[in-house]
Amino acid sequence: MTRRTATTRPAVRGTKAVRLAAVTSAALAAVLTGCSTPASSAGGGAGGTALDASCRGTKTEAGLEITLAVSPCPAKGGGAAATAAITVKDAAGKAVEGAKVEINPEMPNMKMKGGNQSAEAKGDGYEAKLVLGMPGDWLVSVVVTPASGKATTAAFDVKAE
C-alpha cells in the first residue's frame, strides 16, 4: 500500500468526526433551547392565557375582563386570515364601549412579530383580522384602552396549524 496507512488517516478522520459531533451537538442544543417554551408559561404555550378547545380564552387585567375568540378554530398559519372577536367587560360585568382595541400577534420562539391590527366595534365587542404567518405557537396580546382610562394588555396563547 501507499504511505496513507491506518495510523495517520483515522486520527484525522476521528478528529474531524469529533469536531463535527461537537458542532452538531452545540447547534442542536441551541435550536432546542430557542424552540423550548419558558418554564413559567401556562399550559405549555407561549406565556399567555391558553385558549380552550373552542379557541376562546378570558383573562382579567386591571379590572377589565378581556375575552379573545379566534375563528376558524383552530387558527391557520401560513398567512390565512382569521377573525379575532374580543369582548371587554368592566368589574360590574358591563360591556366596555368606545375603547380603542388592537391585537398584536408575535411568535416568541422565532422572535417574529405579526401585523398589529386595530379592532373595530361590532355588536357588544370588537373584531379584528388576525394573520399568523406560519403554523406554531403564537402569543396574541390584546391591548384595550378605554375612552376614560389607560391601556391594559392581556396575552393569549394561540396555536396555529
C-alpha positions in Angstrom: 0.0 0.0 0.0 0.9 3.6 0.0 2.0 5.8 2.8 -1.5 6.5 3.9 -1.9 3.9 6.5 -4.3 3.3 9.2 -2.1 5.1 11.7 -2.3 8.6 10.2 -5.6 8.8 8.4 -8.1 7.6 11.0 -6.7 10.1 13.5 -7.5 12.9 11.2 -11.0 11.5 10.5 -11.5 10.9 14.2 -10.6 14.5 15.0 -12.9 15.8 12.2 -15.7 13.4 13.4 -15.3 14.6 17.0 -15.4 18.3 15.9 -18.4 17.6 13.7 -20.2 15.9 16.5 -19.4 18.7 18.9 -20.6 21.4 16.4 -23.7 19.4 15.6 -24.4 18.9 19.4 -23.9 22.6 20.1 -26.2 23.6 17.2 -28.9 21.1 18.2 -28.7 22.4 21.8 -29.1 26.0 20.6 -32.0 25.1 18.4 -33.8 23.1 21.1 -33.2 25.9 23.7 -34.5 28.5 21.3 -37.6 26.5 20.5 -38.5 25.4 24.0 -41.2 27.1 25.9 -40.5 29.0 29.0 -41.0 27.1 32.3 -43.2 29.9 33.6 -45.7 29.7 30.7 -49.2 28.4 31.5 -50.4 25.3 29.7 -47.2 24.8 27.7 -47.8 27.8 25.4 -46.0 31.0 24.7 -46.7 32.7 28.1 -50.3 33.9 27.9 -53.7 32.5 28.8 -54.3 29.3 26.9 -57.4 29.2 24.6 -59.8 26.3 25.3 -60.9 23.7 22.7 -63.3 26.2 21.1 -60.4 28.7 20.7 -61.7 31.0 23.4 -59.9 32.4 26.4 -60.6 35.0 29.1 -58.2 37.0 31.3 -58.9 39.7 33.9 -56.4 42.6 33.9 -56.7 45.9 35.8 -60.4 45.4 36.5 -61.3 44.5 32.9 -62.4 41.1 31.7 -61.0 40.6 28.2 -62.1 37.6 26.1 -60.5 36.5 22.8 -62.2 34.1 20.5 -60.5 33.0 17.3 -62.2 31.6 14.2 -61.7 29.4 12.3 -60.8 27.0 15.1 -58.0 26.0 15.2 -56.3 29.1 13.7 -54.5 28.5 10.5 -50.9 29.6 9.9 -49.3 30.5 6.6 -50.9 33.9 6.2 -54.5 32.8 6.1 -56.7 35.5 7.7 -58.7 34.5 10.8 -61.1 36.6 12.9 -60.3 37.7 16.4 -63.5 38.6 18.3 -62.8 40.5 21.5 -65.2 41.3 24.3 -64.3 43.7 27.1 -66.3 43.9 30.3 -65.8 46.2 33.4 -65.8 45.0 37.0 -69.6 45.1 37.1 -69.8 42.8 34.0 -71.0 45.6 31.7 -69.6 45.8 28.1 -66.9 48.5 27.7 -67.9 50.6 24.7 -65.9 53.1 22.8 -62.5 51.6 23.7 -59.5 51.5 21.4 -58.7 47.8 20.9 -55.8 46.3 19.0 -54.2 42.9 18.7 -50.5 42.3 18.4 -49.5 38.7 17.4 -45.9 37.5 17.9 -44.1 34.2 17.7 -41.7 34.5 20.7 -39.8 31.3 19.9 -39.0 32.6 16.4 -38.6 36.2 17.5 -41.2 37.1 14.9 -44.0 39.6 15.0 -47.2 39.5 13.1 -49.1 42.5 11.8 -50.7 44.6 14.5 -54.4 45.2 13.8 -56.9 47.7 15.2 -60.2 46.1 16.1 -63.5 47.7 15.0 -66.6 47.8 17.3 -69.0 45.1 16.4 -72.1 44.4 18.5 -71.2 44.2 22.2 -67.5 43.7 21.4 -64.8 44.3 18.9 -63.4 42.4 15.9 -60.1 42.3 14.1 -58.4 40.4 11.3 -55.7 38.0 12.7 -53.0 36.9 10.3 -50.5 34.3 11.6 -47.5 34.0 9.2 -46.8 30.3 9.9 -48.0 27.3 11.9 -46.8 27.1 15.5 -47.3 28.8 18.9 -48.2 32.4 18.9 -48.7 35.0 21.6 -51.5 37.4 20.8 -51.6 40.5 23.0 -54.9 42.3 23.2 -54.4 46.0 24.1 -57.5 47.7 25.4 -57.6 51.5 26.0 -60.9 52.6 27.4 -62.1 56.1 26.5 -61.6 57.2 30.1 -58.6 55.1 31.2 -55.2 53.8 30.5 -54.1 50.9 28.3 -54.5 47.3 29.6 -52.9 44.3 27.9 -54.0 40.7 28.1 -51.9 38.0 26.4 -53.3 34.7 24.9 -51.6 31.6 23.6 -52.8 30.8 20.1 -51.8 27.6 18.3 -51.8 27.8 14.5 -51.9 24.8 12.3 
